[in-house]
Amino acid sequence: MKYLFRGGTVVSGRGTRRADVLVEDEKILRVARSITAPEAAVIDVEGQLLLPGFIDAHTHFDLDVCSTTTVDDFFSGSRAALRGGTTTVVDFACPNKGETLHQGLELWHKKADGNCCCDYGFHMTIDDWNPGIEAEIDDMYAAGISSFKMYMTYPAMMIGDEAMYHALKKLKEKGGICGVHCENSGVIDALIAEKKAAGQMGVGSHPRTRPDFLEAEAVSRLLRIAQAVGYPGGHRPPDQRGRPAGGRGRPQTGPAGICGDLPPVSGAGGQRV
């Protein structure tokens, strides 16, 4: 079935312009100032903005974590996504500790298949590394999984430096993309214990137990591990502006990390965070 969206303002990476858009089977066939297509159903979008469907590459639907479950499942979350113009989500399939990657993928298909209102795909979480997990990587690619996630924190998902080294080495061989949640779990746990002992249980203690320099340490450690593997982007030399040697990584955040309009959090003694 063909649809002709007529009279709207098309938004693209090059700006906005008045144009018609001809679509068939979810694919854009043509974008032009004026399109004639007698066989197409015409949808009048005069005065409206026409944007390509957004891709949210970082969702956690129906995820059991830290003794709770995320509020949205694939139905409610994808329905909200469509309402906001997001037509594809990429969720994180998360095997439980000790399970195989196949078991994690099967579980996430059960959560999503037939319940998701928009297009979807999966990243695969690697929370352990052994010969069995390594042998599954090829199967993950065959199943359409080419991006993976590892965690340097959270006991249920955390992977150590040695395991991360071996995992990155395998993913380098396959040409895969790997995201890593970088935090210094040990020092954070120590800071949390100190705050609890001092009775500082307010929300203001959360950022204070996760200072940015500890995140920087974890990012640096990851880049050095990647350098040891020879993983692309794992290292850069010192530059002419005097910045020390480091690495090229691509930072990513979820929507919760960019809520810049939230008021400052008050901690103990009225201090603002």
C-alpha positions as CSV (number, residue, x, y, z in Angstrom):
1,M,0.0,0.0,0.0
2,K,1.3,3.4,-0.9
3,Y,0.7,6.6,1.1
4,L,1.4,10.1,0.0
5,F,2.0,12.6,2.8
6,R,1.1,15.9,1.2
7,G,1.8,19.5,2.3
8,G,4.0,19.0,5.3
9,T,7.4,20.4,6.4
10,V,10.0,17.7,6.1
11,V,12.7,17.7,8.8
12,S,16.1,16.2,7.9
13,G,19.8,16.5,8.9
14,R,20.0,19.3,6.4
15,G,17.2,21.4,7.7
16,T,13.5,21.8,7.0
17,R,11.6,22.2,3.7
18,R,8.1,22.0,2.4
19,A,7.8,18.7,0.6
20,D,5.6,15.7,-0.2
21,V,6.6,12.2,0.9
22,L,5.7,9.0,-0.9
23,V,5.9,5.8,1.2
24,E,5.3,2.2,0.4
25,D,5.6,-0.8,2.8
26,E,7.3,1.4,5.5
27,K,9.9,2.6,3.0
28,I,10.3,6.2,1.7
29,L,10.2,6.1,-2.1
30,R,10.4,9.7,-2.9
31,V,10.7,13.2,-1.3
32,A,9.9,16.1,-3.6
33,R,8.2,19.5,-3.6
34,S,5.2,18.1,-5.4
35,I,4.4,14.5,-6.0
36,T,1.6,13.0,-8.1
37,A,0.7,9.4,-7.3
38,P,-2.9,8.4,-8.2
39,E,-2.4,4.9,-6.8
40,A,-1.5,6.2,-3.3
41,A,-3.8,7.1,-0.4
42,V,-3.3,10.8,0.3
43,I,-2.8,12.0,3.9
44,D,-3.0,15.8,4.3
45,V,-0.3,17.0,6.7
46,E,-0.5,20.7,5.9
47,G,1.1,22.6,8.8
48,Q,2.6,19.5,10.3
49,L,6.3,18.5,10.8
50,L,7.3,15.2,9.0
51,L,10.3,13.6,10.7
52,P,12.0,10.2,10.1
53,G,11.2,7.6,12.7
54,F,13.6,8.0,15.7
55,I,15.7,5.0,16.9
56,D,16.1,4.7,20.7
57,A,19.1,2.4,21.0
58,H,19.1,2.3,24.8
59,T,15.9,0.9,26.4
60,H,15.4,-1.4,29.4
61,F,11.9,-2.9,29.1
62,D,10.6,-5.5,31.6
63,L,14.1,-5.7,33.2
64,D,14.5,-7.2,36.7
65,V,17.3,-5.3,38.4
66,C,18.2,-4.4,42.0
67,S,15.2,-6.2,43.4
68,T,12.7,-4.3,41.2
69,T,11.4,-4.4,37.7
70,T,11.4,-1.5,35.2
71,V,8.0,0.1,35.0
72,D,7.5,-0.4,31.3
73,D,7.2,-3.7,29.5
74,F,7.5,-3.9,25.7
75,F,3.9,-3.1,25.1
76,S,3.6,0.0,27.2
77,G,7.1,1.2,26.5
78,S,6.9,0.8,22.7
79,R,3.4,2.4,22.7
80,A,4.9,5.5,24.5
81,A,7.8,5.4,22.0
82,L,5.5,5.6,19.0
83,R,3.6,8.5,20.7
84,G,6.8,10.4,20.7
85,G,7.9,9.6,17.2
86,T,10.3,6.7,18.0
87,T,9.6,3.8,15.6
88,T,12.5,1.5,16.6
89,V,13.9,0.5,20.0
90,V,17.0,-1.6,20.7
91,D,16.6,-3.2,24.2
92,F,19.2,-5.0,26.2
93,A,18.8,-8.7,26.5
94,C,20.2,-9.7,29.9
95,P,20.9,-13.3,30.8
96,N,20.8,-14.0,34.5
97,K,24.2,-14.8,36.0
98,G,25.2,-18.3,35.1
99,E,22.8,-18.5,32.1
100,T,23.9,-18.8,28.5
101,L,23.5,-16.0,25.9
102,H,21.0,-18.2,24.1
103,Q,18.9,-18.3,27.2
104,G,19.0,-14.6,27.6
105,L,18.0,-14.0,23.9
106,E,15.2,-16.6,24.2
107,L,13.8,-14.8,27.3
108,W,13.9,-11.4,25.6
109,H,12.1,-12.7,22.6
110,K,9.4,-14.1,24.9
111,K,9.1,-10.6,26.5
112,A,9.0,-8.8,23.1
113,D,7.5,-11.0,20.4
114,G,3.9,-10.2,19.8
115,N,3.9,-7.5,22.5
116,C,5.9,-4.7,20.9
117,C,4.1,-2.0,19.0
118,C,7.1,-0.8,17.0
119,D,10.2,-2.3,15.4
120,Y,12.8,-3.7,17.8
121,G,16.1,-5.3,18.1
122,F,18.4,-6.4,20.9
123,H,21.9,-5.7,22.3
124,M,23.3,-8.7,24.2
125,T,24.6,-8.3,27.8
126,I,27.8,-10.3,28.5
127,D,27.9,-10.7,32.3
128,D,30.3,-13.7,32.3
129,W,33.0,-15.2,30.1
130,N,34.0,-18.8,29.7
131,P,34.5,-21.1,26.7
132,G,30.8,-21.7,26.4
133,I,29.9,-18.0,26.2
134,E,32.7,-17.5,23.7
135,A,31.4,-20.3,21.5
136,E,28.0,-18.6,21.5
137,I,29.2,-15.3,20.0
138,D,29.0,-16.6,16.4
139,D,25.4,-17.8,17.0
140,M,24.5,-14.3,18.3
141,Y,25.6,-12.7,15.0
142,A,23.7,-15.4,13.1
143,A,20.6,-14.4,15.2
144,G,21.1,-10.7,14.2
145,I,22.9,-9.5,17.4
146,S,26.0,-7.5,16.6
147,S,26.2,-5.2,19.6
148,F,27.0,-6.1,23.2
149,K,27.1,-4.6,26.6
150,M,29.3,-5.2,29.6
151,Y,29.2,-3.7,33.1
152,M,32.0,-2.7,35.5
153,T,29.5,-2.4,38.3
154,Y,26.2,-4.1,39.6
155,P,26.9,-7.5,41.1
156,A,24.3,-9.3,39.0
157,M,25.9,-8.1,35.7
158,M,29.5,-7.1,36.6
159,I,32.3,-8.5,34.7
160,G,36.0,-8.4,35.7
161,D,39.0,-7.0,33.9
162,E,40.3,-10.3,32.8
163,A,37.0,-11.5,31.4
164,M,36.5,-8.1,29.7
165,Y,39.9,-8.5,28.0
166,H,38.9,-11.9,26.5
167,A,35.5,-10.7,25.5
168,L,36.8,-7.6,23.7
169,K,39.3,-9.8,22.0
170,K,36.6,-12.0,20.6
171,L,34.4,-9.1,19.6
172,K,37.3,-7.5,17.8
173,E,37.7,-10.7,15.8
174,K,34.0,-10.4,14.8
175,G,33.9,-6.7,14.3
176,G,31.2,-6.1,16.9
177,I,30.2,-3.0,18.8
178,C,30.6,-3.2,22.6
179,G,29.2,-0.7,25.1
180,V,30.5,-0.7,28.7
181,H,29.0,0.8,31.8
182,C,32.0,2.4,33.5
183,E,32.1,2.9,37.2
184,N,34.6,2.0,40.0
185,S,32.4,-0.4,41.8
186,G,34.7,-1.1,44.7
187,V,35.3,2.5,45.8
188,I,31.7,3.3,45.2
189,D,30.7,0.5,47.6
190,A,33.1,1.8,50.2
191,L,31.7,5.4,49.9
192,I,28.2,4.0,50.2
193,A,29.1,2.1,53.4
194,E,30.6,5.3,54.9
195,K,27.5,7.3,54.1
196,K,25.3,4.7,55.7
197,A,27.5,4.6,58.8
198,A,27.2,8.3,59.1
199,G,23.4,8.2,58.7
200,Q,23.5,10.2,55.5
201,M,20.7,8.2,53.7
202,G,19.2,11.1,51.7
203,V,19.1,11.3,48.0
204,G,21.9,13.8,48.0
205,S,24.3,11.0,49.0
206,H,23.7,9.2,45.7
207,P,25.8,11.6,43.5
208,R,28.4,12.0,46.3
209,T,29.1,8.3,46.3
210,R,29.6,8.3,42.5
211,P,32.0,11.2,41.8
212,D,32.9,12.0,38.3
213,F,36.6,11.2,38.8
214,L,35.8,7.6,39.7
215,E,33.9,7.3,36.4
216,A,36.9,8.8,34.6
217,E,39.1,6.2,36.3
218,A,36.8,3.4,35.0
219,V,36.7,4.9,31.5
220,S,40.5,5.2,31.4
221,R,40.8,1.6,32.6
222,L,38.5,0.3,29.9
223,L,40.4,2.2,27.3
224,R,43.7,0.7,28.5
225,I,42.2,-2.8,28.4
226,A,41.0,-2.0,24.8
227,Q,44.5,-0.8,24.0
228,A,45.9,-4.1,25.2
229,V,43.5,-5.9,22.9
230,G,44.2,-3.6,20.0
231,Y,40.5,-2.8,19.9
232,P,39.7,0.2,17.6
233,G,39.6,3.5,19.5
234,G,41.5,2.0,22.5
235,H,44.2,4.6,22.6
236,R,45.3,8.0,21.3
237,P,48.8,9.6,21.6
238,P,49.4,13.0,23.3
239,D,48.3,15.9,21.2
240,Q,49.8,19.3,20.4
241,R,47.5,21.1,22.9
242,G,49.1,19.2,25.7
243,R,46.3,16.8,26.5
244,P,47.7,13.5,27.8
245,A,47.5,10.2,26.0
246,G,44.1,8.6,26.3
247,G,41.5,6.9,24.2
248,R,38.7,7.6,21.7
249,G,35.4,6.2,22.9
250,R,31.9,7.2,22.1
251,P,30.0,8.3,25.2
252,Q,26.3,7.4,25.4
253,T,23.6,8.3,27.9
254,G,20.0,7.3,28.3
255,P,17.2,9.9,28.5
256,A,17.3,9.9,32.3
257,G,20.9,11.2,32.1
258,I,20.0,14.3,30.2
259,C,17.1,15.8,32.2
260,G,18.8,19.1,32.5
261,D,15.7,20.9,33.7
262,L,15.4,19.0,36.9
263,P,15.9,21.1,40.1
264,P,19.2,20.6,42.1
265,V,19.0,17.8,44.7
266,S,19.4,19.1,48.3
267,G,21.5,16.9,50.5
268,A,22.3,17.0,54.2
269,G,22.5,20.6,55.6
270,G,20.7,22.0,52.6
271,Q,23.7,21.5,50.3
272,R,22.8,21.5,46.7
273,V,24.0,18.7,44.3
